[in-house]
Amino acid sequence: MNGAHALIRTLVANGVDTCFTNPGTSEMHFVAALDDVPEMRPVLALFEGVATGAADGYGRMAGKPAATLLHLGPGLGNGLANLHNARRARTPIVNIVGDHATYHQALDAPLASDIVGVARNVSRWVRESKGPETVGADAVEAIKEARRGGVATLILPADVSWLEGADPRAEVTLDVVVASFDDAVDLAAKALRSGEPAALLVGGRALRERGLTAASRIAQATGAKLLCETFPARLERGAGLPEVERLAYLAEFAVAQMQDVHQLVLVDAKEPVSFFAYPNFPSRLAPESCEIHDLVPDGALAEAALEALADAVGAPADGALPAPAARPDRPTGALNPQSMAQAIGALLPEGAIVSDEAQTGGLFVAGATAGAPRHDWLTLTGGAIGQGMPVATGAAVACPDRKVLNLEADGSAMYTLQSLWTQAREHLDVTTIIFDNRAYAILNLELSRVGARTDGNAADQFDLSRPPLDFVALARGMGVDATRVETAEDFVGALERSLNEPGPYLIDAIIPNRL
Amino acid sequence: MNGAHALIRTLVANGVDTCFTNPGTSEMHFVAALDDVPEMRPVLALFEGVATGAADGYGRMAGKPAATLLHLGPGLGNGLANLHNARRARTPIVNIVGDHATYHQALDAPLASDIVGVARNVSRWVRESKGPETVGADAVEAIKEARRGGVATLILPADVSWLEGADPRAEVTLDVVVASFDDAVDLAAKALRSGEPAALLVGGRALRERGLTAASRIAQATGAKLLCETFPARLERGAGLPEVERLAYLAEFAVAQMQDVHQLVLVDAKEPVSFFAYPNFPSRLAPESCEIHDLVPDGALAEAALEALADAVGAPADGALPAPAARPDRPTGALNPQSMAQAIGALLPEGAIVSDEAQTGGLFVAGATAGAPRHDWLTLTGGAIGQGMPVATGAAVACPDRKVLNLEADGSAMYTLQSLWTQAREHLDVTTIIFDNRAYAILNLELSRVGARTDGNAADQFDLSRPPLDFVALARGMGVDATRVETAEDFVGALERSLNEPGPYLIDAIIPNRL
């Protein structure tokens, strides 16, 4: 058996049965081996950033890694921004990067480059497979590392793929994380019962029902504020689940959220820092005097530790506060971020997966959907825009029986728009809503902070109106049907139709260029 | 003066007056400073790969660097593939990457990453500016390094931009390269006069009129074969200029071109190796017994060394063999790679700049244009597809009085299609021809070599017909008018109209999916 066969068989033996691909000649034997292992589903992307972002969306929803298949250093480069986001989301991904044959690498052929150096930037683990006899074991290590939460990059030289002498490895088991959090729970309980204003900042794996329920019990019992990290990888929310307040993206607002907190308990979350630095503004968001406690040494323990903490503070088992069911009315009149949010809140279907990269245009959607039927919310974990459409694509591959709603800013959409073609090719059930304000509106806001003119070269860098992008044409050009709407009524109608029909669809919602 | 102002003023004082941008918050003070330095022309791209590829096209044609403006590590990642191509082209680029404020970097905010590690992959020089007092000197070094031929990456922390205390630097001069090539010329002359079959392999800066003329004199006087590297950064060609035979991309053909060569003289070119490795096929293309001579230690000396070599072998001053003027007739009938090549040969205007990323579809174009009026040919130097459209964009910015013809494969087009929007926004004179065979045809060829089925999952990875891409819709969606053609006559008509009208235009040419 050649190396490529052994690799693919090892992957599928361990549940890694989906591969987001954009291969080239150096990956040809891997591609050819797909014919012999039908258990592996290859999903072709027209651009590597789509493949890596889709692997992120898939991993967040499937709870297990997908593989990628990228073409040497430049392919990895094209996929790097969304691997950065996946790193921040701690999404399991087996990131396979083809390379030249081992003996060809020293010749510095045109496509040669330092793949390891680039891969380190986004990977918790990087290994170049040295021969067909090791590739099965290499794949096992990659799967294990990915399952620990992050990108494991396996570099696959062409000759390792094509040479015989490889063996697939059977199922591997991941070591169970064993670590004591008793002391941390005691300290956190003491902090929360100190009488000082306190907050829980919850992130990562604590944002599913079990963790949220425990966190809500704690907040209700102690009066602590319940906060969620700014950009959660996957937040379960909606009617019946405890609601958490997300820490704001804009530093001024986040500082206001934190200003009274004297005791801060982190649960699978990092100490909050501002997204960007600003002149004469603190980078750390918690007050200087705030005491910070880290509840768990490993995110895998977050839910158990939260339950132990809830018990330690004497919270009743049924003490969580679920969000009540509530939907806004369908909006009428002008189309703007408020009426769009209202429409989405009115129509969001049960079990929806929301991939949110709407930026300023989506500011009101979270509020309008807090009482909608239960759903998952996936966000821009690493701040590298161009994530929303690929993540929606991968989530739809992972969960074919759920509707995916992609809330997408116009500027962000243009980084990885090729996602639509994969959605059409795979008949994925994704409705994309373009919040089309024809500007990098969030950057206009940042520009106004530094006091620049609104009519010069500077402001022109954030103007997307010249020429306007026609997202209906762009979507149709990639095989996805689409419509443009300019009133709340038309938006409601288009959204409702799309939610009731399977398959990909895009709604280009024209809204004013202002917050 | 703040750091951003000083940086921009230093750039424009040294002729770096064009900046291809896709900025974000960490670059906001650079953006704001654009209002105060109108000599700097910012050209906005919707995706960083367009910005870096445009800087490559600009540098190749302008003969001086453009700057880029990228947003932290993910922005650099998105631009990495085309910086890889620029590295292989040895194009001068001042690659400016914004970063978090120096004191913010240790906090590991969501967008933080190892920018230096990634930049090294593509840069001949990398420096992080440490403060406003050094940024002027840093810019001078970056410009010097870029002018030596390659990507110089200057990392610009946000606080270095916004802090006062910076000074711009005035004009800098680049050291003249002084190195002796006398011994190398003697050895090469001896090799060429040895009576053994010989070849000159010419690349880099030797592919302009002066170098080509000297190379042709040598070939005519000695009988040496005159070869050109496979993917030249910029090749001057057409009627009146000596023609060179490009080394083939497919290794079998390249080996055939080299098989009789016993003496090989490299002129600003590397020893030829196959683009990819294949089982049981040599990676080195020259026969094992071939003696290889390197004519120049530095590309800047290539033309002078070639002239010295021409004199040393006794070639008459007027001994070059210019290509005769010749154009094919306008084709009629079926549209296919042959008739498309014929049409382009019949119509290519004088002074055109051809950005060639047509892959298999463009196989016949070079032959059909060898006797066309004089023009420049820009190719895929690093093999990272998605270069053709950005390079065309940047070339058009550099040479507003020349027509740019972008020969573009459908698959390659989809990596950096956002180029069209920049072409529309800047009213650039680019005609894009999509060689639309609805396949990664070159990969189908490679797949057939490894013996895979033509109807399985493997072959499906290279099929772009499901759904077909509608490039007319895609172009119009970005503000560029377009038409679809399916006959030779319609192609001739559309091409002729487009060549006679200024501004961007796209022709979607539907051709059969076979070589």
Interface residues (C-beta under 8 A of the other chain):
Chain A: T21 P23 G24 T25 S26 M28 H29 V31 A32 A33 L34 D35 P38 M40 P42 L44 L46 F47 G49 G73 P74 G75 G77 N78 L80 A81 H84 N85 R88 H100 A101 Y103 H104 L107 D108 A109 P110 L111 S113 D114 G117 V118 R120 N121 V122 A158 D159 W162 T230 F231 K270 V273 S274 F275 F276 A277 P279 S283 R284 T381 G382 G383 A384 G386 G411 M414 Y415 L417 Q418 W421 A424 R425 I442 L443 E446 L447 R449 V450 G451 A452 R453 G456 N457 A458 D460 Q461 L464 R466 P467 P468 L469 D470 F471 V472 A473 L474 R476 G477 M478 G479
Chain B: T21 P23 G24 T25 S26 M28 H29 V31 A32 A33 L34 D35 P38 M40 P42 L44 L46 F47 G49 G73 P74 G75 G77 N78 L80 A81 H84 N85 R88 H100 A101 Y103 H104 L107 D108 A109 P110 L111 S113 D114 G117 V118 R120 N121 V122 A158 D159 W162 T230 F231 K270 V273 S274 F275 F276 A277 P279 S283 R284 T381 G382 G383 A384 G386 G411 M414 Y415 L417 Q418 W421 A424 R425 I442 L443 E446 L447 R449 V450 G451 A452 R453 G456 N457 A458 D460 Q461 L464 R466 P467 P468 L469 D470 F471 V472 A473 L474 R476 G477 M478 G479
